[in-house]
Amino acid sequence: MSQYVIRRLLLAVPVIFGILIVTFAIARLIPGDPCRSALGEHATEAACSAFAERFGLDKSIAVQLGIYMRDILLRRDFGESIRFSIPVSELLIQRLPVTLELGTIAMIIAILVGVPAGVISAVKRNSTADVATMIGANIGVSMPVYWLGLMLAYVFAVLLKDTAFWLPPSGRLTAGLLPVPFYEVLGWDLSRNSTAYLISDFISNFVIFNSIITGQWQVLKDALVHLILPAVALSTIPMAIIARITRSSMLDVLGREYVRAARAKGVVEYKVVLKHAFRNALLPVITVIGLQTGTLFAGAVLTESIFGFSGVGRALFDAITGRDYPIIQAFTVVIAMGYVFINVLVDISYAFIDPRIKLS
Amino acid sequence: MSAQTEVIRSDTASQVLRSRSLGALTLRRLIRQRNAIIGMSILLFLVFVAFFAPWLAPYGPYNDLIGEEPVVAREKPCIHLLGCSQDKPQHIMGIDGNFRDQFSRVIYGTRISLFIGFTTIGIAVVVGAFIGAISGYLGGWADNIIMRFMDVILAFPSFLLAIAIITVLGRGLQNALYAIAVVNVPVFARLVRASVLSIKEQEFVAASRALGASSLRLLFVRIFPNALPTLIVQATLSIASAILEAAALSFLGLGAQPPAAEWGTMLGTERNQVFTAPHLVFFPGIAIMITVLAFNLLGDGLRDALDPRLVQAAKTK
């Protein structure tokens, strides 16, 4: 088992280096002089050479690549935002929890709806429920997320205004509502630059988690209400894909001999479906859930910018409009690495679900 | 059971006797697929709309109507059949923020979206198939290097990589096309490489080689046609996602630039008006959805029709 896990982890190493090389190449290929784009059109030669020296731009490409990799892998230094003049890592600490929270809730919705829908579809093949699910799934994968987001915002914030179904169309919390970080509630005295502070700050930015452990129920309710629309919009595509793959995987398994054998020996139908078929049908479903989690973060760029959610996606969107290259580069690296990490997790989870994989 | 086997046997026998080509067989199976029929019909309709856009659209896509008729920016749709006053000029989808007829722009948008879908995936298929064929055919370290590079491209969420590529190339429809083509290349490279590897060692290829066929001839005449069915299915499904991604890029302001009558751009420019003029967001979105749906349905249908295993499974059930 541990051998399998180690082998799978080692396989991810060249991919991570590949990601760093590609993002490095992209950053170097951006047209224009990096000095003039950072210091302005009228930067003097002396200022530019100082700039080049400071960022290692006067060294050879290979050395620059080495510095770039060292900074990210060993120092977790992603450079500095041109527009905000703060380290990108600081921005990540503020923004990443927002996106992770949104993505997790969206994924939970997608799984909770998609998997049962797929199972029911497969068990009651060609029934009305099956046809409806499949039509819904087909429309779901074909829908632009941002369009759905805008339409949901219009329906729930404008059409349903003054009803009990009204939902806020933007923001993460109602303006003025400030959650107290858990470390302040607990009375921890952390100095601002310590690692403990950075970690605590990162954790406290998960508003839902923070408000649960500190018992700030008002904040929790407000955060959840604000999360509904963006999470639903973000969950449609993965939900549709999960429902489809669950259905086809279940259909495949339900036709197998051992399912017939289970039925023949008189196992109750719901047990046949859930214990004998479902567990074996799970593998492709988990693969797809893993893959979709990665694309979910890319989808967050669109959803967050529509719902005024200040997460990684929104920051990336702002960086695109403001041509803030270090942010684009850093966030691309972080999201791509997250994607690789999730894929590794998925592969490792196979071994737990399907004992046959360990052996091969 | 035996009677059933008999029927199937005689069925296959008659098929062999009439010696149907793969294309004819596929077409026959395709017609039996409900999804494929719906997808194909929508697609034909869209091609018709794109082709006859100048005749179908009541106005030009870039015509502002100031001076021609009394128009108000972002006016709601006026449809005579639904009770809109006959004295007012008819605008089925309303007027956009620049006094243009939204319906005409949506119609012209069909052209751009279909163009994007076919060109991006066209480029991706040609480049990907070439890379995959070379890689699979050469084998060894060359294959290893090429495919590891493809793995790295696949390690990025495709939409994100497209954004990163556009930051290098600059905004605009053409660069968005290249970006989407690039992120789609690895899928086709992998596909073609896999079929090359599986077919390379088969006897009919060895026989061809023994008869003196050149490597290129082997690749294009013997190996490539065998990879074609999977390639077509994947390409159709990829067109769907390419159209969706291109529209999203335009929505973010990275793809087609205003005043282009591109659905994503139209959505993007009017997104802040969604609370006052939802029709300007609603219709382009529906148009994107229908187009993407058509390719998705057709792709699914094609996969079912081209994959003999699925046909077999359907028969046994």
Boltz contact constraints between the chains, C-beta under 6 A:
constraints:
  - contact:
      token1: [A, 15]
      token2: [B, 155]
      max_distance: 6.0
  - contact:
      token1: [A, 18]
      token2: [B, 152]
      max_distance: 6.0
  - contact:
      token1: [A, 19]
      token2: [B, 155]
      max_distance: 6.0
  - contact:
      token1: [A, 22]
      token2: [B, 152]
      max_distance: 6.0
  - contact:
      token1: [A, 26]
      token2: [B, 164]
      max_distance: 6.0
  - contact:
      token1: [A, 26]
      token2: [B, 168]
      max_distance: 6.0
  - contact:
      token1: [A, 29]
      token2: [B, 168]
      max_distance: 6.0
  - contact:
      token1: [A, 30]
      token2: [B, 168]
      max_distance: 6.0
  - contact:
      token1: [A, 142]
      token2: [B, 289]
      max_distance: 6.0
  - contact:
      token1: [A, 142]
      token2: [B, 292]
      max_distance: 6.0
  - contact:
      token1: [A, 142]
      token2: [B, 293]
      max_distance: 6.0
  - contact:
      token1: [A, 142]
      token2: [B, 296]
      max_distance: 6.0
  - contact:
      token1: [A, 143]
      token2: [B, 289]
      max_distance: 6.0
  - contact:
      token1: [A, 144]
      token2: [B, 247]
      max_distance: 6.0
  - contact:
      token1: [A, 144]
      token2: [B, 285]
      max_distance: 6.0
  - contact:
      token1: [A, 144]
      token2: [B, 288]
      max_distance: 6.0
  - contact:
      token1: [A, 146]
      token2: [B, 251]
      max_distance: 6.0
  - contact:
      token1: [A, 147]
      token2: [B, 285]
      max_distance: 6.0
  - contact:
      token1: [A, 150]
      token2: [B, 274]
      max_distance: 6.0
  - contact:
      token1: [A, 150]
      token2: [B, 281]
      max_distance: 6.0
  - contact:
      token1: [A, 154]
      token2: [B, 274]
      max_distance: 6.0
  - contact:
      token1: [A, 154]
      token2: [B, 278]
      max_distance: 6.0
  - contact:
      token1: [A, 158]
      token2: [B, 275]
      max_distance: 6.0
  - contact:
      token1: [A, 294]
      token2: [B, 157]
      max_distance: 6.0
  - contact:
      token1: [A, 295]
      token2: [B, 157]
      max_distance: 6.0
  - contact:
      token1: [A, 298]
      token2: [B, 157]
      max_distance: 6.0
  - contact:
      token1: [A, 298]
      token2: [B, 159]
      max_distance: 6.0
  - contact:
      token1: [A, 298]
      token2: [B, 160]
      max_distance: 6.0
  - contact:
      token1: [A, 328]
      token2: [B, 167]
      max_distance: 6.0
  - contact:
      token1: [A, 332]
      token2: [B, 160]
      max_distance: 6.0
  - contact:
      token1: [A, 332]
      token2: [B, 164]
      max_distance: 6.0
  - contact:
      token1: [A, 335]
      token2: [B, 160]
      max_distance: 6.0
  - contact:
      token1: [A, 336]
      token2: [B, 155]
      max_distance: 6.0
  - contact:
      token1: [A, 336]
      token2: [B, 156]
      max_distance: 6.0
  - contact:
      token1: [A, 339]
      token2: [B, 157]
      max_distance: 6.0
  - contact:
      token1: [A, 340]
      token2: [B, 155]
      max_distance: 6.0
